[in-house]
Amino acid sequence: MLKLSKLDAAKGQLETAICLWFSSGEPVSIHTLAAAAHQILHDLGKSKGTPTTLRGLPMVRPEYKKYVRKLVSSYENFFKHADSDAADTLIFNPAATEIFIFDAVRVYVALTRQSTPILFTFTTWFLIRNPSLLIMKEQHREKLIQTLKNMEKDVTQMPKAAFFSFVLPLCTSALQD
C-alpha cells in the first residue's frame, strides 16, 4: 500500500515521463504520463493562483479559450478514450510533449518551491535547446551554456540520453549543496 498525495502522484508521473523521454521511450506513453501529471498540477496550481500555461491560457482571449483547450487536450483525449471515435486516426507530434513537461515542471516547482534532479535536468535541456520559445534573458541563457561548456564535455550538443547520463549527477549534486 502507498499513501500518496496528488503532488506525489504528479511528481512520479512527471519524473517517469522525463526518464522515458530522455531514453527515447514510447512517445504515446510518455505523452500520456506527462499530460496526466500536467492536469493534476494545473488543478493544484489553479487553486493557488499558479495554473499551467497550457490549460490556464492566460494570454488567450476568452472567446477562444474553449477552442484552444480542445487543441491542447486533443492528444491526451485521443490516447485515453475510444467511446465516440474508435475508428479515428491522429497525426501526433511528440514535440508537444516537451512543452507539456516543461509547463508541468514549472508549476511543480512553483507549488513546492523545490526541484528534483530529474526535473532540473529536463529544465536545463529545455532551456538550452528551445531559446526561441521562451522569454528568457539572453545573458542568462548564455551564462548557463557557458557554464555547461566549461565542463569537461560540451553538453549543449549531446544527444538526449548522453546529456541525461552526464548532467543528472551534476544536478543531483547541485541540489544537495
C-alpha positions in Angstrom: 0.0 0.0 0.0 1.2 3.5 -0.8 -0.1 6.7 0.7 0.2 9.4 -2.0 -0.8 13.0 -2.3 -1.8 14.5 -5.6 1.6 16.2 -5.7 3.3 12.8 -5.1 1.4 11.3 -8.0 2.2 14.1 -10.3 5.9 14.1 -9.4 6.1 10.3 -10.0 4.3 10.6 -13.4 6.4 13.6 -14.4 9.7 12.0 -13.5 8.8 8.8 -15.2 7.8 10.6 -18.3 11.1 12.6 -18.3 13.2 9.4 -17.8 11.4 7.7 -20.7 11.7 10.9 -22.8 15.4 11.1 -22.3 15.8 7.4 -23.2 13.6 7.9 -26.4 10.9 5.7 -25.0 7.4 5.1 -26.5 6.0 8.5 -27.4 2.3 7.9 -26.7 3.1 6.5 -23.2 5.4 9.5 -22.4 2.8 12.0 -23.5 0.0 10.2 -21.6 2.1 10.3 -18.4 3.1 13.9 -18.9 -0.4 15.0 -19.7 -1.8 13.2 -16.5 0.8 15.0 -14.4 0.1 18.3 -16.2 -3.6 18.0 -15.4 -3.0 17.4 -11.7 -0.5 20.2 -11.4 -2.9 22.5 -13.3 -5.7 21.7 -10.9 -3.5 22.2 -7.8 -1.9 25.3 -9.3 -5.2 26.9 -10.3 -6.4 26.7 -6.7 -3.2 28.5 -5.6 -3.1 31.1 -8.4 -0.4 29.2 -10.4 -2.2 27.3 -13.2 -0.3 25.8 -16.0 0.1 28.0 -19.0 -1.3 25.4 -21.5 -4.5 24.9 -19.6 -4.9 28.2 -17.9 -4.4 30.1 -21.2 -3.7 33.5 -19.6 -2.9 35.1 -22.9 -5.8 33.8 -24.9 -8.9 35.8 -25.4 -12.0 34.4 -23.5 -13.9 33.7 -26.7 -11.1 31.4 -28.0 -10.3 29.6 -24.8 -12.7 26.7 -25.4 -11.2 26.1 -28.9 -7.6 26.3 -27.6 -8.3 24.0 -24.7 -9.7 21.4 -27.1 -6.5 21.6 -29.2 -4.3 21.3 -26.0 -6.2 18.2 -24.8 -6.7 16.5 -28.2 -3.7 14.2 -27.9 -4.4 13.1 -24.4 -8.1 12.5 -25.1 -7.3 10.5 -28.2 -4.9 8.4 -26.2 -7.3 7.8 -23.4 -10.8 7.4 -24.9 -12.4 5.5 -27.8 -16.1 5.8 -27.0 -17.1 8.1 -29.8 -14.1 7.9 -32.2 -13.0 4.3 -32.3 -12.1 4.3 -36.0 -10.3 7.7 -35.9 -6.6 8.2 -36.5 -4.4 11.0 -35.4 -1.2 12.7 -36.6 0.8 13.0 -33.4 3.7 15.4 -33.0 5.8 14.2 -30.0 7.5 17.6 -29.7 4.3 18.8 -28.0 5.2 16.5 -25.1 8.3 18.6 -24.3 6.1 21.6 -23.8 3.7 19.8 -21.5 6.6 18.5 -19.4 8.2 21.9 -19.2 5.0 23.6 -18.2 4.3 20.9 -15.6 7.8 21.2 -14.1 7.3 25.0 -13.9 4.1 24.6 -11.9 5.5 21.8 -9.7 8.5 24.0 -8.7 6.2 27.0 -8.1 3.9 24.9 -5.8 6.6 23.1 -3.9 9.4 25.7 -4.0 11.8 22.8 -4.8 13.0 20.8 -7.8 14.4 17.3 -8.1 17.5 16.3 -10.1 15.4 14.8 -12.9 13.2 17.9 -13.2 16.2 20.2 -13.0 18.0 18.1 -15.7 15.0 18.4 -18.0 14.6 22.1 -17.4 18.3 22.6 -18.3 17.9 20.6 -21.5 14.8 22.5 -22.5 16.3 26.0 -21.8 19.4 25.2 -23.9 17.5 23.6 -26.8 14.5 25.9 -27.1 15.7 29.5 -26.6 13.2 30.9 -29.1 10.2 29.5 -27.3 10.8 31.3 -24.0 11.1 34.8 -22.8 14.5 34.4 -21.1 17.2 37.0 -20.9 19.8 36.0 -23.4 22.6 36.7 -20.9 21.1 34.1 -18.5 20.9 31.5 -21.3 24.4 32.3 -22.4 25.7 32.1 -18.8 24.0 28.7 -18.5 25.5 27.5 -21.8 28.9 28.8 -20.9 28.8 27.1 -17.5 28.0 23.8 -19.2 30.6 24.3 -21.9 33.3 24.9 -19.3 32.8 21.4 -18.1 34.9 18.5 -19.3 32.3 17.9 -22.1 30.2 20.3 -24.2 26.7 19.2 -23.2 25.0 21.7 -25.5 25.2 19.4 -28.5 24.9 16.0 -26.8 22.1 13.5 -27.7 19.3 13.3 -25.1 20.5 10.1 -23.5 24.1 11.2 -23.2 23.0 14.6 -21.8 20.8 12.9 -19.2 23.6 10.5 -18.1 26.1 13.3 -17.8 24.0 16.1 -16.4 21.8 14.2 -13.9 24.6 13.6 -11.5 25.6 17.3 -11.7 22.1 18.4 -11.0 21.8 15.9 -8.1 25.0 17.4 -6.6 23.9 21.0 -7.2 20.6 20.4 -5.5 22.2 18.8 -2.5 24.6 21.7 -1.9 
